[in-house]
C-alpha cells in the first residue's frame, strides 16, 4: 500500500505541475500576442524554459504511467456456471 500512496502522490504532483505549466503557457501566449508576434529576449528565454519544462513533464508522465482511481468497493458478485 505504501507503493500505491507514493505512486498516487507522484501522479498528483504531476497534475499540479502540468496546471502550473499551462498557466505559464497561457501567460506566454498572451504576452506574445501583445507584442504583435515579435520575440523579445525575455519571450525567447521563456519559450526555451517552457520547451524544457514540457519535455520534463512528458518524461515524468511516461515514467509514472497510467493511473486508475478505484471505482469503489464491490458489494455483490454474481457467479454463473
C-alpha positions in Angstrom: 0.0 0.0 0.0 2.9 2.3 0.6 3.9 2.0 -3.0 0.3 3.0 -4.1 0.4 6.1 -1.8 3.8 7.2 -3.3 2.5 6.4 -6.8 -0.7 8.4 -6.2 1.3 11.4 -4.8 3.6 11.4 -7.8 0.6 11.4 -10.1 -1.0 14.3 -8.1 2.3 16.2 -8.2 2.4 15.8 -12.0 -1.1 17.1 -12.3 -0.2 20.2 -10.3 2.9 20.8 -12.3 1.0 20.5 -15.5 -1.5 23.1 -14.3 1.3 25.5 -13.5 2.8 24.8 -16.9 -0.4 25.6 -18.7 -0.8 28.8 -16.7 2.7 29.9 -17.7 2.0 28.9 -21.3 -1.2 31.0 -21.4 0.7 34.0 -20.0 3.4 33.5 -22.5 0.9 33.3 -25.4 -0.9 36.5 -24.2 2.4 38.3 -24.0 3.5 37.1 -27.4 0.2 38.3 -28.9 0.5 41.6 -27.1 4.0 42.1 -28.7 2.5 41.6 -32.2 4.3 38.3 -32.6 7.7 39.7 -32.2 10.1 37.8 -29.9 11.9 39.8 -27.3 14.8 38.3 -25.4 12.5 37.7 -22.5 10.0 35.9 -24.7 12.7 33.8 -26.3 14.0 32.8 -22.9 10.5 31.9 -21.7 10.0 29.8 -24.8 13.2 27.9 -24.1 12.2 27.4 -20.5 8.7 26.2 -21.4 10.1 23.8 -24.0 12.4 22.3 -21.5 9.6 22.0 -18.9 7.3 20.4 -21.4 9.9 17.8 -22.2 10.5 17.1 -18.5 6.7 16.8 -17.8 6.3 14.4 -20.7 9.2 12.2 -19.4 7.7 12.2 -15.9 4.3 11.2 -17.4 5.8 8.3 -19.3 7.7 7.2 -16.2 4.7 7.3 -13.9 2.4 5.6 -16.5 -1.4 5.4 -16.4 -3.2 6.0 -13.1 -6.6 4.4 -12.3 -8.7 5.7 -9.5 -10.6 3.0 -7.7 -14.2 2.8 -8.7 -15.5 1.7 -5.3 -16.0 -1.4 -3.1 -17.6 -4.5 -4.6 -20.8 -5.1 -2.7 -22.1 -8.1 -4.7 -20.7 -10.6 -7.1 -22.9 -12.9 -9.3 -21.2 -16.1 -10.5 -22.8 -18.0 -13.3 -21.9 -21.7 -14.2 
